[in-house]
């Protein structure tokens, strides 16, 4: 269902669009610093519109941590992109669907039960949880071989 539009707003210029995002992180792939690399592909109506690939700012001790940091970056990108689309008069159909290939990230961001020790991981976790609870993002699991954000 498309988002509610106040009566005093102009009519939408297009049909509602859906947003799909693929997220991946290659844990410790930078051989010099051992930082992970985040890969994100953002699609509108199945058309790729934004691609992001960057080394993460922190060294993660686990795949879960690097995937969680990548998910937080993707959430921020989704929020930014939704705002831009709304400012252009484009209605967004339902929450964005974010595909992640890490089962623990999917489980922990959809079910509130995690306890994390690292502050930056805790912040990333809560940013993801907040977006899920606010119905901005729906997190789903996909296979690594099917993840379009995977650089391998």
Secondary structure, DSSP 8 states (H G I E B T S, - for coil): -B----TTS---SS--B-EEEEEEEETT--TTT---EEEEEEEETTEEEEEEEEE-SS--SSHHHHHHHHHHHHHHHHHHHHHHHHHTT--BBS-EEEEES-HHHHHHHHSS----SSHHHHHHHHHHHHHHHTTSEEEEE--GGG-TT---
